[in-house]
Amino acid sequence: MLLQLYAFIVLSWDALCLLVQVYFAFLEACWHLICPPRQKSVKNDIAVIVGASRGVGRELALQLGALGAYIICCDIDSMGNKKTAVDITQNGGNAIAYQVDVTNREQVFKMADKLKRDIGPVSMIFHCCGMPSPHSLVAQPPPDIRATIDRSVMSHFWILQALLPQMQEQRKGHIVALSSVAGLTGIKDQVPLSVSQFAVKGLTESLRQELRTSQRHAKIQVTLVHIYPFLVSPEYSRDIRLRIPSYFGTLDPREAARQIIVGVRQGYAEMSVPGYLLFMGNLLRLLPREVSVRLRELLDTGVDFG
């Protein structure tokens, strides 16, 4: 009887503490809507940008370099990657280019060892490397499916295994993963891409929990960014099919990178570019299935690949 009473008191106390913590968490969230968190400095941070040769990855590298971060440009495209590094240094920043195939675990680990030896331990990772999957599941050949999964999912594992220990040694760091909007809701004719992006979302959520429980005193943050690549990538702009163009519009890669950097510096765990995508994705999950189907038909967005 006394043991049951003790267990009840402990449970009641824990429940009360939880309610207080939830209350203050809601207050903090509401306050941040009115007054966004202060942006942290990235000066002297060593930031690895995976996919720095073009698009949003290149713009992230340029803007972070201008803010004082030491940029490590990583890409399989040697020429574009070197150009990004040169542009950063010409503008007064610090950067170095590494040609690496992030789907190759051995190459990633060699790059990590050389980076730590020559420059120092990494404090930020921006994974901007993905692959469009422009065919239906049946029409897409197995090699293309494998390439999509390797580049969009498996490369995360190799990069984290190679670089996360450096952050844990410093007891600080920030991991940023860019995911397609296909990770919020499935897109027709994009099954391999959607699967890979949902996997990235699961990876970041699991990683966040693992870091929370195993590194209680370490300040390693994880940010997931959902981005609609066809609205910010010039190479796909001619293929966009929007039923209501004035509603969606387009977004310059420089502005997309700026929004991402602001969100990362403010410490957001999850965000989207454009900002309404995350809200829409979560809303679709709350609505009845038939309602979400009708909304998809109303918007009728997509990409017609040649």
Disulfide bonds with the S-S distance in Angstrom:
none
